[in-house]
Amino acid sequence: MTGGGKVLIDYEFLRWRQNETVKEHCVASAAVSEMFCFKSPHKMANHGSKEDGINFTEGHIGYRELYTVINEAVAGFAHPYAYGVCKCTFLAGLTGRPIHNLEDFNCPSPDSFKHDRWCILTCHKYPRIACATKTAHSLYVWLL
């Protein structure tokens, strides 16, 4: 991936035994948009509900690849951004570099955006689902 400029990073996660486990990760920039969907790192039954639909059956990347995938996805960008202290801290820990928090720039909550992108995951047909792809694109457009 190339660009040298700004990249927006977002992810969605599931909770498993008090741990947050990344399920879906997306990067959005002027030149590229990529979404990565991870398999479960644990032996567990299909995790989801009728309300949110998210589960690990749709993952295709081994969870051990999380570090590599995120680092390669943002390697060519000088200015990575994310929304929220928790996400920025987590991503900074994975990448070993600072992640700019959009909250510091008075960015509105991702919930307030009208999304103009659609994701291929079937779980995103549910009304309460958060989607890393939709959120990353909306926040990137705001950042510009």
N, C-alpha and C positions, 0 to 999 in steps of 0.2 A: 504494500500500500504506500502510496506517496502523497504528498500534499504539502508538508512543511508548515501548514497553518493550523487552523482550529479543528478539533474533533470533539464531538459530544459522545459520551459513554453513558449507557444506562443498562441496568440489569433488573430482572425480577427474580425472586427467590421463594423457596418453600422453607418452612421451619420443620426441623426434624430433631427431636430430643434436645430442645433449647438451642440448636444451631441453625443458622441461616445457610441454606445451600442454594447457590446460584443455579437457576433453571434456564434462564434465557438472557442472553447478552447481546447488545446491539451497539454499533458505532455508526455515527452519521457525520458526514462532512460534505463539502461542496462537490467532491468528486466521486464519493463512494458511500454506499450504505451496506453494512453487513450484519446479519443476524446469526447467532450461534445458539444452538439448543442442546443442553447437556443431559446425559443419562444420569441416573441416580448413582451417587457414590456409595450407597448403602443397599443392603438387601432389604427391600421393603415392598409391601403390597402397593398396588396402584394407589397413588395418593392424589386425591382430588375430591370434588364435591359437585353436586348439582348447581350450587350457587356460583362457583368460580371456575370449575372445569379444569384447572391446571393440574397436571400430573407429569410424572417422569416417563410415561410410555412414549411420548413424542420426541424424546431426546435422541440424538444421533452421534454426539461427541462424548467420548469418555471423560469423566469428571477429572481424571488425572491431568488432562490437557488444559484445564482452566487457566493456569498460569501462562502457558505458552500461547494459547489463543489470544488472551487479552493483551499480552505484551507484543505479539506480532501485529495485532490489529491497530495498535496505536503507535507503533515504532517510528513511523515516518512523520509524525505530527509533533510540532513544537509546543502546542498549547492544548492539552487535554482538559475538558470540562465535564462536570457531572453536577447533579442537583442533590444537595443535602450533605450534611457533615458526615453521616454514617457511610454513605456511598463513597464520598471522596476519601475518607480515611481507609476504607477497605481497598479501594482501587490503588491508592498510593502505596499501601502495603504490598500489593501484588506487583506493581510496576516499578517500585523503588524511585518514583518521581512524584513531584507535587501535582495534584489534580485541582484545578480551579473550581471553587464552589459557586454555582450560579446564584445561590442565595445572597452571596456577598455583593452581587450586582443588582439586587432587588428584583430578581426574576420571579414572576408569579409561580404559584404551585403548579406542578404538571397537571393536576386534576382540573385546573381552570381552562386548559387549552381545548379547542375543538380540533380533533385530529383529522388530517387529510390523507393519511396513509393507512393501508390495511396490511395485516400480517397473515401469513399462510397457516399459522397454527390454529387447529380447530377449536382449541379452548377459548380463543378470543371472541367467539360468538356470544359468550356469556356477558351479562350486563355489568358485573362488578369486577371483571378481570382487568388487571393492569398489564399493559403491553410495552415491553422495552423498545420495540421498533417504533410504535406510535409516539411514545414519550421522547425518545432520542431525536426523532425528526422534528417534533414540535419545539423542543428546547433548542435545537440547532437553528431553526428558523428565527426564534426569538433572539438568539445570540447574535445573529447577523444584523 
